[in-house]
Amino acid sequence: MQVPESTRPLLRQVEAMQDAEAKAAAAKEKEHSVNEYLSKTFSRINVLEAQVLWFYSFNLVIRKIVQIGA
């Protein structure tokens, strides 16, 4: 298609805007993925912290039982 020389800068500008929109959409999707990953990771950390506290408490109880029995 023949495009007048005077409209070429405008077409380049439109193409640049489309590229920028595509990059912004990809970045937004990447941000969403990272946020989801972080959310799952923090949930796992919370579970692990709870397990550590439980094992620590259990260990204290066992130590008390052993001391009483000794």
mmCIF file as Biopython writes it, N, C-alpha, C and O atoms, coordinates in Angstrom:
data_model
#
loop_
_atom_site.group_PDB
_atom_site.id
_atom_site.type_symbol
_atom_site.label_atom_id
_atom_site.label_alt_id
_atom_site.label_comp_id
_atom_site.label_asym_id
_atom_site.label_entity_id
_atom_site.label_seq_id
_atom_site.pdbx_PDB_ins_code
_atom_site.Cartn_x
_atom_site.Cartn_y
_atom_site.Cartn_z
_atom_site.occupancy
_atom_site.B_iso_or_equiv
_atom_site.auth_seq_id
_atom_site.auth_asym_id
_atom_site.pdbx_PDB_model_num
ATOM 1   N N  . MET A ? 1  ? 0.844  -1.164  0.000  1.0 0.0 1  A 1 
ATOM 2   C CA . MET A ? 1  ? 0.000  0.000   0.000  1.0 0.0 1  A 1 
ATOM 3   C C  . MET A ? 1  ? 0.894  1.234   0.000  1.0 0.0 1  A 1 
ATOM 4   O O  . MET A ? 1  ? 1.862  1.312   0.756  1.0 0.0 1  A 1 
ATOM 5   N N  . GLN A ? 2  ? 0.570  2.163   -0.829 1.0 0.0 2  A 1 
ATOM 6   C CA . GLN A ? 2  ? 1.331  3.410   -0.914 1.0 0.0 2  A 1 
ATOM 7   C C  . GLN A ? 2  ? 0.844  4.375   0.158  1.0 0.0 2  A 1 
ATOM 8   O O  . GLN A ? 2  ? -0.341 4.697   0.244  1.0 0.0 2  A 1 
ATOM 9   N N  . VAL A ? 3  ? 1.783  4.819   0.961  1.0 0.0 3  A 1 
ATOM 10  C CA . VAL A ? 3  ? 1.459  5.762   2.021  1.0 0.0 3  A 1 
ATOM 11  C C  . VAL A ? 3  ? 2.207  7.056   1.728  1.0 0.0 3  A 1 
ATOM 12  O O  . VAL A ? 3  ? 3.413  7.048   1.483  1.0 0.0 3  A 1 
ATOM 13  N N  . PRO A ? 4  ? 1.488  8.148   1.757  1.0 0.0 4  A 1 
ATOM 14  C CA . PRO A ? 4  ? 2.172  9.425   1.523  1.0 0.0 4  A 1 
ATOM 15  C C  . PRO A ? 4  ? 3.291  9.643   2.538  1.0 0.0 4  A 1 
ATOM 16  O O  . PRO A ? 4  ? 3.168  9.266   3.703  1.0 0.0 4  A 1 
ATOM 17  N N  . GLU A ? 5  ? 4.344  10.235  2.098  1.0 0.0 5  A 1 
ATOM 18  C CA . GLU A ? 5  ? 5.512  10.481  2.953  1.0 0.0 5  A 1 
ATOM 19  C C  . GLU A ? 5  ? 5.132  11.278  4.212  1.0 0.0 5  A 1 
ATOM 20  O O  . GLU A ? 5  ? 5.717  11.078  5.277  1.0 0.0 5  A 1 
ATOM 21  N N  . SER A ? 6  ? 4.181  12.154  4.086  1.0 0.0 6  A 1 
ATOM 22  C CA . SER A ? 6  ? 3.796  13.005  5.218  1.0 0.0 6  A 1 
ATOM 23  C C  . SER A ? 6  ? 3.128  12.218  6.345  1.0 0.0 6  A 1 
ATOM 24  O O  . SER A ? 6  ? 3.118  12.677  7.487  1.0 0.0 6  A 1 
ATOM 25  N N  . THR A ? 7  ? 2.569  11.040  6.045  1.0 0.0 7  A 1 
ATOM 26  C CA . THR A ? 7  ? 1.896  10.255  7.098  1.0 0.0 7  A 1 
ATOM 27  C C  . THR A ? 7  ? 2.809  9.218   7.745  1.0 0.0 7  A 1 
ATOM 28  O O  . THR A ? 7  ? 2.427  8.601   8.739  1.0 0.0 7  A 1 
ATOM 29  N N  . ARG A ? 8  ? 3.981  9.020   7.209  1.0 0.0 8  A 1 
ATOM 30  C CA . ARG A ? 8  ? 4.899  8.004   7.760  1.0 0.0 8  A 1 
ATOM 31  C C  . ARG A ? 8  ? 5.258  8.270   9.234  1.0 0.0 8  A 1 
ATOM 32  O O  . ARG A ? 8  ? 5.247  7.332   10.032 1.0 0.0 8  A 1 
ATOM 33  N N  . PRO A ? 9  ? 5.573  9.508   9.617  1.0 0.0 9  A 1 
ATOM 34  C CA . PRO A ? 9  ? 5.873  9.722   11.045 1.0 0.0 9  A 1 
ATOM 35  C C  . PRO A ? 9  ? 4.696  9.352   11.953 1.0 0.0 9  A 1 
ATOM 36  O O  . PRO A ? 9  ? 4.886  8.805   13.039 1.0 0.0 9  A 1 
ATOM 37  N N  . LEU A ? 10 ? 3.491  9.656   11.498 1.0 0.0 10 A 1 
ATOM 38  C CA . LEU A ? 10 ? 2.311  9.309   12.285 1.0 0.0 10 A 1 
ATOM 39  C C  . LEU A ? 10 ? 2.151  7.794   12.392 1.0 0.0 10 A 1 
ATOM 40  O O  . LEU A ? 10 ? 1.812  7.280   13.458 1.0 0.0 10 A 1 
ATOM 41  N N  . LEU A ? 11 ? 2.388  7.091   11.316 1.0 0.0 11 A 1 
ATOM 42  C CA . LEU A ? 11 ? 2.308  5.618   11.341 1.0 0.0 11 A 1 
ATOM 43  C C  . LEU A ? 11 ? 3.362  5.035   12.276 1.0 0.0 11 A 1 
ATOM 44  O O  . LEU A ? 11 ? 3.080  4.094   13.018 1.0 0.0 11 A 1 
ATOM 45  N N  . ARG A ? 12 ? 4.570  5.586   12.245 1.0 0.0 12 A 1 
ATOM 46  C CA . ARG A ? 12 ? 5.620  5.106   13.161 1.0 0.0 12 A 1 
ATOM 47  C C  . ARG A ? 12 ? 5.212  5.357   14.612 1.0 0.0 12 A 1 
ATOM 48  O O  . ARG A ? 12 ? 5.460  4.534   15.493 1.0 0.0 12 A 1 
ATOM 49  N N  . GLN A ? 13 ? 4.587  6.505   14.838 1.0 0.0 13 A 1 
ATOM 50  C CA . GLN A ? 13 ? 4.142  6.828   16.186 1.0 0.0 13 A 1 
ATOM 51  C C  . GLN A ? 13 ? 3.054  5.854   16.651 1.0 0.0 13 A 1 
ATOM 52  O O  . GLN A ? 13 ? 3.062  5.405   17.797 1.0 0.0 13 A 1 
ATOM 53  N N  . VAL A ? 14 ? 2.121  5.534   15.754 1.0 0.0 14 A 1 
ATOM 54  C CA . VAL A ? 14 ? 1.064  4.572   16.078 1.0 0.0 14 A 1 
ATOM 55  C C  . VAL A ? 14 ? 1.667  3.205   16.355 1.0 0.0 14 A 1 
ATOM 56  O O  . VAL A ? 14 ? 1.267  2.534   17.307 1.0 0.0 14 A 1 
ATOM 57  N N  . GLU A ? 15 ? 2.619  2.785   15.543 1.0 0.0 15 A 1 
ATOM 58  C CA . GLU A ? 15 ? 3.286  1.493   15.758 1.0 0.0 15 A 1 
ATOM 59  C C  . GLU A ? 15 ? 4.018  1.487   17.100 1.0 0.0 15 A 1 
ATOM 60  O O  . GLU A ? 15 ? 3.982  0.495   17.829 1.0 0.0 15 A 1 
ATOM 61  N N  . ALA A ? 16 ? 4.671  2.582   17.417 1.0 0.0 16 A 1 
ATOM 62  C CA . ALA A ? 16 ? 5.387  2.667   18.692 1.0 0.0 16 A 1 
ATOM 63  C C  . ALA A ? 16 ? 4.411  2.580   19.859 1.0 0.0 16 A 1 
ATOM 64  O O  . ALA A ? 16 ? 4.710  1.943   20.869 1.0 0.0 16 A 1 
ATOM 65  N N  . MET A ? 17 ? 3.262  3.206   19.733 1.0 0.0 17 A 1 
ATOM 66  C CA . MET A ? 17 ? 2.246  3.141   20.786 1.0 0.0 17 A 1 
ATOM 67  C C  . MET A ? 17 ? 1.721  1.717   20.941 1.0 0.0 17 A 1 
ATOM 68  O O  . MET A ? 17 ? 1.509  1.247   22.059 1.0 0.0 17 A 1 
ATOM 69  N N  . GLN A ? 18 ? 1.514  1.039   19.826 1.0 0.0 18 A 1 
ATOM 70  C CA . GLN A ? 18 ? 1.039  -0.345  19.886 1.0 0.0 18 A 1 
ATOM 71  C C  . GLN A ? 18 ? 2.075  -1.233  20.551 1.0 0.0 18 A 1 
ATOM 72  O O  . GLN A ? 18 ? 1.733  -2.095  21.360 1.0 0.0 18 A 1 
ATOM 73  N N  . ASP A ? 19 ? 3.345  -1.025  20.209 1.0 0.0 19 A 1 
ATOM 74  C CA . ASP A ? 19 ? 4.416  -1.795  20.840 1.0 0.0 19 A 1 
ATOM 75  C C  . ASP A ? 19 ? 4.463  -1.526  22.340 1.0 0.0 19 A 1 
ATOM 76  O O  . ASP A ? 19 ? 4.627  -2.447  23.140 1.0 0.0 19 A 1 
ATOM 77  N N  . ALA A ? 20 ? 4.318  -0.258  22.712 1.0 0.0 20 A 1 
ATOM 78  C CA . ALA A ? 20 ? 4.347  0.106   24.130 1.0 0.0 20 A 1 
ATOM 79  C C  . ALA A ? 20 ? 3.172  -0.529  24.869 1.0 0.0 20 A 1 
ATOM 80  O O  . ALA A ? 20 ? 3.332  -0.999  25.995 1.0 0.0 20 A 1 
ATOM 81  N N  . GLU A ? 21 ? 2.003  -0.546  24.250 1.0 0.0 21 A 1 
ATOM 82  C CA . GLU A ? 21 ? 0.836  -1.172  24.878 1.0 0.0 21 A 1 
ATOM 83  C C  . GLU A ? 21 ? 1.047  -2.663  25.063 1.0 0.0 21 A 1 
ATOM 84  O O  . GLU A ? 21 ? 0.688  -3.227  26.097 1.0 0.0 21 A 1 
ATOM 85  N N  . ALA A ? 22 ? 1.629  -3.297  24.059 1.0 0.0 22 A 1 
ATOM 86  C CA . ALA A ? 22 ? 1.893  -4.733  24.156 1.0 0.0 22 A 1 
ATOM 87  C C  . ALA A ? 22 ? 2.893  -5.020  25.271 1.0 0.0 22 A 1 
ATOM 88  O O  . ALA A ? 22 ? 2.722  -5.973  26.032 1.0 0.0 22 A 1 
ATOM 89  N N  . LYS A ? 23 ? 3.938  -4.197  25.369 1.0 0.0 23 A 1 
ATOM 90  C CA . LYS A ? 23 ? 4.926  -4.384  26.428 1.0 0.0 23 A 1 
ATOM 91  C C  . LYS A ? 23 ? 4.312  -4.130  27.802 1.0 0.0 23 A 1 
ATOM 92  O O  . LYS A ? 23 ? 4.620  -4.833  28.764 1.0 0.0 23 A 1 
ATOM 93  N N  . ALA A ? 24 ? 3.451  -3.132  27.888 1.0 0.0 24 A 1 
ATOM 94  C CA . ALA A ? 24 ? 2.791  -2.839  29.166 1.0 0.0 24 A 1 
ATOM 95  C C  . ALA A ? 24 ? 1.894  -3.995  29.580 1.0 0.0 24 A 1 
ATOM 96  O O  . ALA A ? 24 ? 1.858  -4.362  30.755 1.0 0.0 24 A 1 
ATOM 97  N N  . ALA A ? 25 ? 1.173  -4.568  28.632 1.0 0.0 25 A 1 
ATOM 98  C CA . ALA A ? 25 ? 0.301  -5.703  28.939 1.0 0.0 25 A 1 
ATOM 99  C C  . ALA A ? 25 ? 1.124  -6.907  29.397 1.0 0.0 25 A 1 
ATOM 100 O O  . ALA A ? 25 ? 0.743  -7.605  30.337 1.0 0.0 25 A 1 
ATOM 101 N N  . ALA A ? 26 ? 2.254  -7.145  28.727 1.0 0.0 26 A 1 
ATOM 102 C CA . ALA A ? 26 ? 3.123  -8.261  29.118 1.0 0.0 26 A 1 
ATOM 103 C C  . ALA A ? 26 ? 3.702  -8.023  30.509 1.0 0.0 26 A 1 
ATOM 104 O O  . ALA A ? 26 ? 3.793  -8.952  31.311 1.0 0.0 26 A 1 
ATOM 105 N N  . ALA A ? 27 ? 4.091  -6.786  30.797 1.0 0.0 27 A 1 
ATOM 106 C CA . ALA A ? 27 ? 4.639  -6.464  32.116 1.0 0.0 27 A 1 
ATOM 107 C C  . ALA A ? 27 ? 3.580  -6.635  33.194 1.0 0.0 27 A 1 
ATOM 108 O O  . ALA A ? 27 ? 3.876  -7.117  34.287 1.0 0.0 27 A 1 
ATOM 109 N N  . LYS A ? 28 ? 2.361  -6.245  32.894 1.0 0.0 28 A 1 
ATOM 110 C CA . LYS A ? 28 ? 1.277  -6.388  33.864 1.0 0.0 28 A 1 
ATOM 111 C C  . LYS A ? 28 ? 1.010  -7.865  34.154 1.0 0.0 28 A 1 
ATOM 112 O O  . LYS A ? 28 ? 0.784  -8.242  35.303 1.0 0.0 28 A 1 
ATOM 113 N N  . GLU A ? 29 ? 1.034  -8.690  33.125 1.0 0.0 29 A 1 
ATOM 114 C CA . GLU A ? 29 ? 0.839  -10.129 33.308 1.0 0.0 29 A 1 
ATOM 115 C C  . GLU A ? 29 ? 1.979  -10.721 34.136 1.0 0.0 29 A 1 
ATOM 116 O O  . GLU A ? 29 ? 1.754  -11.555 35.013 1.0 0.0 29 A 1 
ATOM 117 N N  . LYS A ? 30 ? 3.199  -10.281 33.848 1.0 0.0 30 A 1 
ATOM 118 C CA . LYS A ? 30 ? 4.361  -10.761 34.604 1.0 0.0 30 A 1 
ATOM 119 C C  . LYS A ? 30 ? 4.240  -10.346 36.067 1.0 0.0 30 A 1 
ATOM 120 O O  . LYS A ? 30 ? 4.517  -11.142 36.964 1.0 0.0 30 A 1 
ATOM 121 N N  . GLU A ? 31 ? 3.829  -9.106  36.309 1.0 0.0 31 A 1 
ATOM 122 C CA . GLU A ? 31 ? 3.644  -8.621  37.675 1.0 0.0 31 A 1 
ATOM 123 C C  . GLU A ? 31 ? 2.593  -9.457  38.402 1.0 0.0 31 A 1 
ATOM 124 O O  . GLU A ? 31 ? 2.771  -9.808  39.569 1.0 0.0 31 A 1 
ATOM 125 N N  . HIS A ? 32 ? 1.506  -9.773  37.716 1.0 0.0 32 A 1 
ATOM 126 C CA . HIS A ? 32 ? 0.454  -10.601 38.312 1.0 0.0 32 A 1 
ATOM 127 C C  . HIS A ? 32 ? 1.019  -11.974 38.687 1.0 0.0 32 A 1 
ATOM 128 O O  . HIS A ? 32 ? 0.746  -12.486 39.773 1.0 0.0 32 A 1 
ATOM 129 N N  . SER A ? 33 ? 1.802  -12.564 37.789 1.0 0.0 33 A 1 
ATOM 130 C CA . SER A ? 33 ? 2.389  -13.881 38.060 1.0 0.0 33 A 1 
ATOM 131 C C  . SER A ? 33 ? 3.329  -13.830 39.257 1.0 0.0 33 A 1 
ATOM 132 O O  . SER A ? 33 ? 3.309  -14.718 40.109 1.0 0.0 33 A 1 
ATOM 133 N N  . VAL A ? 34 ? 4.152  -12.788 39.317 1.0 0.0 34 A 1 
ATOM 134 C CA . VAL A ? 34 ? 5.095  -12.655 40.424 1.0 0.0 34 A 1 
ATOM 135 C C  . VAL A ? 34 ? 4.341  -12.458 41.739 1.0 0.0 34 A 1 
ATOM 136 O O  . VAL A ? 34 ? 4.702  -13.049 42.756 1.0 0.0 34 A 1 
ATOM 137 N N  . ASN A ? 35 ? 3.300  -11.631 41.719 1.0 0.0 35 A 1 
ATOM 138 C CA . ASN A ? 35 ? 2.512  -11.411 42.935 1.0 0.0 35 A 1 
ATOM 139 C C  . ASN A ? 35 ? 1.848  -12.696 43.407 1.0 0.0 35 A 1 
ATOM 140 O O  . ASN A ? 35 ? 1.791  -12.969 44.607 1.0 0.0 35 A 1 
ATOM 141 N N  . GLU A ? 36 ? 1.349  -13.479 42.470 1.0 0.0 36 A 1 
ATOM 142 C CA . GLU A ? 36 ? 0.728  -14.754 42.827 1.0 0.0 36 A 1 
ATOM 143 C C  . GLU A ? 36 ? 1.759  -15.711 43.430 1.0 0.0 36 A 1 
ATOM 144 O O  . GLU A ? 36 ? 1.490  -16.387 44.423 1.0 0.0 36 A 1 
ATOM 145 N N  . TYR A ? 37 ? 2.941  -15.755 42.813 1.0 0.0 37 A 1 
ATOM 146 C CA . TYR A ? 37 ? 4.023  -16.603 43.323 1.0 0.0 37 A 1 
ATOM 147 C C  . TYR A ? 37 ? 4.421  -16.169 44.737 1.0 0.0 37 A 1 
ATOM 148 O O  . TYR A ? 37 ? 4.595  -17.007 45.621 1.0 0.0 37 A 1 
ATOM 149 N N  . LEU A ? 38 ? 4.563  -14.858 44.944 1.0 0.0 38 A 1 
ATOM 150 C CA . LEU A ? 38 ? 4.924  -14.350 46.269 1.0 0.0 38 A 1 
ATOM 151 C C  . LEU A ? 38 ? 3.854  -14.684 47.303 1.0 0.0 38 A 1 
ATOM 152 O O  . LEU A ? 38 ? 4.169  -15.052 48.435 1.0 0.0 38 A 1 
ATOM 153 N N  . SER A ? 39 ? 2.610  -14.556 46.915 1.0 0.0 39 A 1 
ATOM 154 C CA . SER A ? 39 ? 1.518  -14.871 47.830 1.0 0.0 39 A 1 
ATOM 155 C C  . SER A ? 39 ? 1.578  -16.333 48.260 1.0 0.0 39 A 1 
ATOM 156 O O  . SER A ? 39 ? 1.438  -16.642 49.443 1.0 0.0 39 A 1 
ATOM 157 N N  . LYS A ? 40 ? 1.785  -17.224 47.308 1.0 0.0 40 A 1 
ATOM 158 C CA . LYS A ? 40 ? 1.890  -18.650 47.637 1.0 0.0 40 A 1 
ATOM 159 C C  . LYS A ? 40 ? 3.114  -18.924 48.498 1.0 0.0 40 A 1 
ATOM 160 O O  . LYS A ? 40 ? 3.064  -19.735 49.423 1.0 0.0 40 A 1 
ATOM 161 N N  . THR A ? 41 ? 4.212  -18.244 48.191 1.0 0.0 41 A 1 
ATOM 162 C CA . THR A ? 41 ? 5.440  -18.433 48.955 1.0 0.0 41 A 1 
ATOM 163 C C  . THR A ? 41 ? 5.259  -17.975 50.396 1.0 0.0 41 A 1 
ATOM 164 O O  . THR A ? 41 ? 5.679  -18.665 51.326 1.0 0.0 41 A 1 
ATOM 165 N N  . PHE A ? 42 ? 4.632  -16.805 50.588 1.0 0.0 42 A 1 
ATOM 166 C CA . PHE A ? 42 ? 4.395  -16.322 51.948 1.0 0.0 42 A 1 
ATOM 167 C C  . PHE A ? 42 ? 3.445  -17.243 52.704 1.0 0.0 42 A 1 
ATOM 168 O O  . PHE A ? 42 ? 3.588  -17.423 53.913 1.0 0.0 42 A 1 
ATOM 169 N N  . SER A ? 43 ? 2.486  -17.820 52.010 1.0 0.0 43 A 1 
ATOM 170 C CA . SER A ? 43 ? 1.585  -18.782 52.662 1.0 0.0 43 A 1 
ATOM 171 C C  . SER A ? 43 ? 2.370  -19.998 53.138 1.0 0.0 43 A 1 
ATOM 172 O O  . SER A ? 43 ? 2.158  -20.486 54.248 1.0 0.0 43 A 1 
ATOM 173 N N  . ARG A ? 44 ? 3.268  -20.481 52.301 1.0 0.0 44 A 1 
ATOM 174 C CA . ARG A ? 44 ? 4.090  -21.633 52.691 1.0 0.0 44 A 1 
ATOM 175 C C  . ARG A ? 44 ? 4.985  -21.285 53.877 1.0 0.0 44 A 1 
ATOM 176 O O  . ARG A ? 44 ? 5.176  -22.093 54.785 1.0 0.0 44 A 1 
ATOM 177 N N  . ILE A ? 45 ? 5.530  -20.069 53.855 1.0 0.0 45 A 1 
ATOM 178 C CA . ILE A ? 45 ? 6.378  -19.631 54.969 1.0 0.0 45 A 1 
ATOM 179 C C  . ILE A ? 45 ? 5.571  -19.612 56.261 1.0 0.0 45 A 1 
ATOM 180 O O  . ILE A ? 45 ? 6.058  -20.045 57.305 1.0 0.0 45 A 1 
ATOM 181 N N  . ASN A ? 46 ? 4.345  -19.113 56.195 1.0 0.0 46 A 1 
ATOM 182 C CA . ASN A ? 46 ? 3.492  -19.078 57.392 1.0 0.0 46 A 1 
ATOM 183 C C  . ASN A ? 46 ? 3.230  -20.476 57.921 1.0 0.0 46 A 1 
ATOM 184 O O  . ASN A ? 46 ? 3.252  -20.701 59.131 1.0 0.0 46 A 1 
ATOM 185 N N  . VAL A ? 47 ? 2.980  -21.416 57.020 1.0 0.0 47 A 1 
ATOM 186 C CA . VAL A ? 47 ? 2.749  -22.801 57.445 1.0 0.0 47 A 1 
ATOM 187 C C  . VAL A ? 47 ? 4.013  -23.362 58.097 1.0 0.0 47 A 1 
ATOM 188 O O  . VAL A ? 47 ? 3.943  -24.019 59.136 1.0 0.0 47 A 1 
ATOM 189 N N  . LEU A ? 48 ? 5.156  -23.102 57.487 1.0 0.0 48 A 1 
ATOM 190 C CA . LEU A ? 48 ? 6.412  -23.605 58.048 1.0 0.0 48 A 1 
ATOM 191 C C  . LEU A ? 48 ? 6.693  -22.984 59.417 1.0 0.0 48 A 1 
ATOM 192 O O  . LEU A ? 48 ? 7.156  -23.672 60.327 1.0 0.0 48 A 1 
ATOM 193 N N  . GLU A ? 49 ? 6.416  -21.695 59.562 1.0 0.0 49 A 1 
ATOM 194 C CA . GLU A ? 49 ? 6.608  -21.048 60.864 1.0 0.0 49 A 1 
ATOM 195 C C  . GLU A ? 49 ? 5.719  -21.697 61.922 1.0 0.0 49 A 1 
ATOM 196 O O  . GLU A ? 49 ? 6.156  -21.923 63.050 1.0 0.0 49 A 1 
ATOM 197 N N  . ALA A ? 50 ? 4.487  -21.991 61.564 1.0 0.0 50 A 1 
ATOM 198 C CA . ALA A ? 50 ? 3.571  -22.647 62.502 1.0 0.0 50 A 1 
ATOM 199 C C  . ALA A ? 50 ? 4.092  -24.034 62.871 1.0 0.0 50 A 1 
ATOM 200 O O  . ALA A ? 50 ? 4.013  -24.435 64.032 1.0 0.0 50 A 1 
ATOM 201 N N  . GLN A ? 51 ? 4.619  -24.761 61.902 1.0 0.0 51 A 1 
ATOM 202 C CA . GLN A ? 51 ? 5.159  -26.091 62.181 1.0 0.0 51 A 1 
ATOM 203 C C  . GLN A ? 51 ? 6.379  -26.011 63.095 1.0 0.0 51 A 1 
ATOM 204 O O  . GLN A ? 51 ? 6.535  -26.822 64.008 1.0 0.0 51 A 1 
ATOM 205 N N  . VAL A ? 52 ? 7.230  -25.036 62.844 1.0 0.0 52 A 1 
ATOM 206 C CA . VAL A ? 52 ? 8.419  -24.875 63.693 1.0 0.0 52 A 1 
ATOM 207 C C  . VAL A ? 52 ? 7.996  -24.570 65.132 1.0 0.0 52 A 1 
ATOM 208 O O  . VAL A ? 52 ? 8.539  -25.139 66.079 1.0 0.0 52 A 1 
ATOM 209 N N  . LEU A ? 53 ? 7.021  -23.668 65.287 1.0 0.0 53 A 1 
ATOM 210 C CA . LEU A ? 53 ? 6.553  -23.355 66.638 1.0 0.0 53 A 1 
ATOM 211 C C  . LEU A ? 53 ? 5.953  -24.579 67.319 1.0 0.0 53 A 1 
ATOM 212 O O  . LEU A ? 53 ? 6.167  -24.794 68.512 1.0 0.0 53 A 1 
ATOM 213 N N  . TRP A ? 54 ? 5.206  -25.379 66.568 1.0 0.0 54 A 1 
ATOM 214 C CA . TRP A ? 54 ? 4.615  -26.588 67.133 1.0 0.0 54 A 1 
ATOM 215 C C  . TRP A ? 54 ? 5.708  -27.558 67.570 1.0 0.0 54 A 1 
ATOM 216 O O  . TRP A ? 54 ? 5.646  -28.101 68.673 1.0 0.0 54 A 1 
ATOM 217 N N  . PHE A ? 55 ? 6.712  -27.780 66.715 1.0 0.0 55 A 1 
ATOM 218 C CA . PHE A ? 55 ? 7.792  -28.698 67.068 1.0 0.0 55 A 1 
ATOM 219 C C  . PHE A ? 55 ? 8.600  -28.183 68.251 1.0 0.0 55 A 1 
ATOM 220 O O  . PHE A ? 55 ? 9.045  -28.965 69.090 1.0 0.0 55 A 1 
ATOM 221 N N  . TYR A ? 56 ? 8.792  -26.874 68.319 1.0 0.0 56 A 1 
ATOM 222 C CA . TYR A ? 56 ? 9.496  -26.286 69.452 1.0 0.0 56 A 1 
ATOM 223 C C  . TYR A ? 56 ? 8.707  -26.537 70.740 1.0 0.0 56 A 1 
ATOM 224 O O  . TYR A ? 56 ? 9.278  -26.953 71.749 1.0 0.0 56 A 1 
ATOM 225 N N  . SER A ? 57 ? 7.417  -26.288 70.706 1.0 0.0 57 A 1 
ATOM 226 C CA . SER A ? 57 ? 6.567  -26.525 71.881 1.0 0.0 57 A 1 
ATOM 227 C C  . SER A ? 57 ? 6.567  -27.995 72.266 1.0 0.0 57 A 1 
ATOM 228 O O  . SER A ? 57 ? 6.653  -28.340 73.444 1.0 0.0 57 A 1 
ATOM 229 N N  . PHE A ? 58 ? 6.471  -28.852 71.267 1.0 0.0 58 A 1 
ATOM 230 C CA . PHE A ? 58 ? 6.474  -30.298 71.508 1.0 0.0 58 A 1 
ATOM 231 C C  . PHE A ? 58 ? 7.790  -30.710 72.166 1.0 0.0 58 A 1 
ATOM 232 O O  . PHE A ? 58 ? 7.803  -31.514 73.098 1.0 0.0 58 A 1 
ATOM 233 N N  . ASN A ? 59 ? 8.871  -30.166 71.683 1.0 0.0 59 A 1 
ATOM 234 C CA . ASN A ? 59 ? 10.193 -30.465 72.229 1.0 0.0 59 A 1 
ATOM 235 C C  . ASN A ? 59 ? 10.277 -30.028 73.694 1.0 0.0 59 A 1 
ATOM 236 O O  . ASN A ? 59 ? 10.828 -30.746 74.528 1.0 0.0 59 A 1 
ATOM 237 N N  . LEU A ? 60 ? 9.730  -28.855 74.002 1.0 0.0 60 A 1 
ATOM 238 C CA . LEU A ? 60 ? 9.737  -28.400 75.393 1.0 0.0 60 A 1 
ATOM 239 C C  . LEU A ? 60 ? 8.947  -29.346 76.290 1.0 0.0 60 A 1 
ATOM 240 O O  . LEU A ? 60 ? 9.382  -29.659 77.398 1.0 0.0 60 A 1 
ATOM 241 N N  . VAL A ? 61 ? 7.805  -29.796 75.825 1.0 0.0 61 A 1 
ATOM 242 C CA . VAL A ? 61 ? 6.978  -30.728 76.609 1.0 0.0 61 A 1 
ATOM 243 C C  . VAL A ? 61 ? 7.731  -32.030 76.844 1.0 0.0 61 A 1 
ATOM 244 O O  . VAL A ? 61 ? 7.749  -32.554 77.958 1.0 0.0 61 A 1 
ATOM 245 N N  . ILE A ? 62 ? 8.348  -32.545 75.797 1.0 0.0 62 A 1 
ATOM 246 C CA . ILE A ? 62 ? 9.106  -33.800 75.927 1.0 0.0 62 A 1 
ATOM 247 C C  . ILE A ? 62 ? 10.254 -33.617 76.923 1.0 0.0 62 A 1 
ATOM 248 O O  . ILE A ? 62 ? 10.508 -34.504 77.738 1.0 0.0 62 A 1 
ATOM 249 N N  . ARG A ? 63 ? 10.940 -32.493 76.867 1.0 0.0 63 A 1 
ATOM 250 C CA . ARG A ? 63 ? 12.037 -32.239 77.808 1.0 0.0 63 A 1 
ATOM 251 C C  . ARG A ? 63 ? 11.519 -32.216 79.251 1.0 0.0 63 A 1 
ATOM 252 O O  . ARG A ? 63 ? 12.156 -32.754 80.156 1.0 0.0 63 A 1 
ATOM 253 N N  . LYS A ? 64 ? 10.377 -31.597 79.448 1.0 0.0 64 A 1 
ATOM 254 C CA . LYS A ? 64 ? 9.785  -31.544 80.809 1.0 0.0 64 A 1 
ATOM 255 C C  . LYS A ? 64 ? 9.438  -32.934 81.281 1.0 0.0 64 A 1 
ATOM 256 O O  . LYS A ? 64 ? 9.691  -33.279 82.436 1.0 0.0 64 A 1 
ATOM 257 N N  . ILE A ? 65 ? 8.859  -33.741 80.406 1.0 0.0 65 A 1 
ATOM 258 C CA . ILE A ? 65 ? 8.495  -35.107 80.749 1.0 0.0 65 A 1 
ATOM 259 C C  . ILE A ? 65 ? 9.741  -35.909 81.115 1.0 0.0 65 A 1 
ATOM 260 O O  . ILE A ? 65 ? 9.744  -36.663 82.088 1.0 0.0 65 A 1 
ATOM 261 N N  . VAL A ? 66 ? 10.798 -35.738 80.323 1.0 0.0 66 A 1 
ATOM 262 C CA . VAL A ? 66 ? 12.045 -36.463 80.594 1.0 0.0 66 A 1 
ATOM 263 C C  . VAL A ? 66 ? 12.650 -36.011 81.929 1.0 0.0 66 A 1 
ATOM 264 O O  . VAL A ? 66 ? 13.160 -36.828 82.696 1.0 0.0 66 A 1 
ATOM 265 N N  . GLN A ? 67 ? 12.587 -34.694 82.195 1.0 0.0 67 A 1 
ATOM 266 C CA . GLN A ? 67 ? 13.123 -34.191 83.467 1.0 0.0 67 A 1 
ATOM 267 C C  . GLN A ? 67 ? 12.341 -34.729 84.651 1.0 0.0 67 A 1 
ATOM 268 O O  . GLN A ? 67 ? 12.924 -35.078 85.678 1.0 0.0 67 A 1 
ATOM 269 N N  . ILE A ? 68 ? 11.020 -34.797 84.512 1.0 0.0 68 A 1 
ATOM 270 C CA . ILE A ? 68 ? 10.182 -35.308 85.596 1.0 0.0 68 A 1 
ATOM 271 C C  . ILE A ? 68 ? 10.461 -36.785 85.839 1.0 0.0 68 A 1 
ATOM 272 O O  . ILE A ? 68 ? 10.497 -37.244 86.981 1.0 0.0 68 A 1 
ATOM 273 N N  . GLY A ? 69 ? 10.655 -37.516 84.760 1.0 0.0 69 A 1 
ATOM 274 C CA . GLY A ? 69 ? 10.891 -38.955 84.872 1.0 0.0 69 A 1 
ATOM 275 C C  . GLY A ? 69 ? 12.297 -39.292 85.333 1.0 0.0 69 A 1 
ATOM 276 O O  . GLY A ? 69 ? 12.545 -40.409 85.788 1.0 0.0 69 A 1 
ATOM 277 N N  . ALA A ? 70 ? 13.205 -38.363 85.226 1.0 0.0 70 A 1 
ATOM 278 C CA . ALA A ? 70 ? 14.598 -38.677 85.549 1.0 0.0 70 A 1 
ATOM 279 C C  . ALA A ? 70 ? 14.904 -38.627 87.027 1.0 0.0 70 A 1 
ATOM 280 O O  . ALA A ? 70 ? 16.041 -38.872 87.431 1.0 0.0 70 A 1 
#
